[in-house]
Amino acid sequence: MFGCFTRKFRFIMAKEIPEHRDKLGRVLSVGDAVCYPSHNSLELGTVKKLNPKMVKVWEVGSHGRWYTGSNKYPQDLVKVDGPEVSMYLLKMSGSS
């Protein structure tokens, strides 16, 4: 006998965007400039994605072809802002 395969469809809700806070308790959002530790140094990057447990951060500057960013825990990040950071981001974005 032949079996009958039925598919069960269910309504999928849109994923809720998690709220992450940095080391100082400030809310992180996509596009924020953050400082984070990387290989025994301090890096400056931007938040690209908010995952359920971690934050995807892209280092400022030029990257290789296979660069995918790095996932960091929110408590390891510090949100930075100000005119010096804005000028650095503009200067470094032209080199990539």
C-alpha positions as CSV (number, residue, x, y, z in Angstrom):
1,M,0.0,0.0,0.0
2,F,1.1,3.6,-0.6
3,G,1.3,5.9,2.3
4,C,-0.1,9.4,2.3
5,F,2.2,12.2,3.3
6,T,0.4,15.4,4.5
7,R,2.2,18.6,5.3
8,K,1.3,20.5,8.3
9,F,1.4,24.3,7.8
10,R,1.5,26.6,10.7
11,F,1.5,30.3,11.0
12,I,5.0,31.6,11.6
13,M,5.2,34.8,13.6
14,A,7.9,37.4,12.8
15,K,11.0,37.0,15.1
16,E,11.2,39.4,17.9
17,I,14.2,41.7,17.9
18,P,16.2,41.2,21.1
19,E,17.2,44.1,23.3
20,H,20.9,43.9,24.2
21,R,22.7,46.3,26.5
22,D,26.4,47.1,26.5
23,K,28.8,47.1,29.5
24,L,27.5,50.5,30.7
25,G,23.8,49.5,30.4
26,R,23.0,51.4,27.2
27,V,20.7,49.8,24.6
28,L,22.5,48.6,21.4
29,S,20.9,48.9,18.0
30,V,22.0,48.1,14.4
31,G,24.4,50.7,13.1
32,D,25.8,51.8,16.5
33,A,29.6,52.3,16.8
34,V,31.1,50.0,19.5
35,C,34.5,49.2,20.9
36,Y,35.2,45.5,21.6
37,P,38.2,43.3,22.6
38,S,39.8,41.2,19.8
39,H,43.0,39.2,20.0
40,N,44.5,41.2,22.9
41,S,43.6,44.6,21.4
42,L,40.7,47.0,21.3
43,E,38.8,47.3,18.1
44,L,36.2,49.8,16.8
45,G,33.4,48.4,14.8
46,T,29.7,48.8,14.0
47,V,26.8,46.6,15.0
48,K,25.4,44.7,11.9
49,K,22.9,42.2,13.5
50,L,21.3,41.5,16.8
51,N,21.2,37.7,17.4
52,P,19.2,36.2,20.2
53,K,22.3,35.7,22.4
54,M,25.1,37.7,20.7
55,V,25.8,40.7,18.6
56,K,27.3,40.6,15.1
57,V,30.0,43.3,14.9
58,W,32.0,44.4,11.8
59,E,35.4,45.9,12.3
60,V,35.9,49.4,10.7
61,G,38.2,49.5,7.8
62,S,39.0,47.3,4.8
63,H,38.3,43.5,4.9
64,G,39.3,40.5,3.0
65,R,36.8,38.7,0.7
66,W,35.8,36.1,3.3
67,Y,35.4,38.4,6.3
68,T,32.1,37.7,8.1
69,G,32.4,39.9,11.2
70,S,32.5,38.5,14.7
71,N,29.9,37.6,17.2
72,K,30.4,39.2,20.6
73,Y,28.5,39.0,23.8
74,P,26.7,42.3,24.5
75,Q,28.5,42.7,27.9
76,D,31.8,42.8,26.0
77,L,30.8,45.8,24.0
78,V,30.9,49.5,24.8
79,K,28.8,51.9,22.7
80,V,30.8,55.0,21.6
81,D,29.7,58.3,20.1
82,G,31.0,61.8,19.6
83,P,32.6,63.9,16.9
84,E,36.0,62.0,17.0
85,V,34.3,58.7,16.5
86,S,32.2,60.1,13.6
87,M,35.3,61.5,11.9
88,Y,37.2,58.2,12.3
89,L,34.3,56.2,10.9
90,L,34.0,58.5,7.9
91,K,37.8,58.4,7.3
92,M,38.0,54.6,7.6
93,S,34.8,53.9,5.5
94,G,36.5,55.4,2.4
95,S,39.3,52.8,2.6
96,S,37.1,49.8,2.3
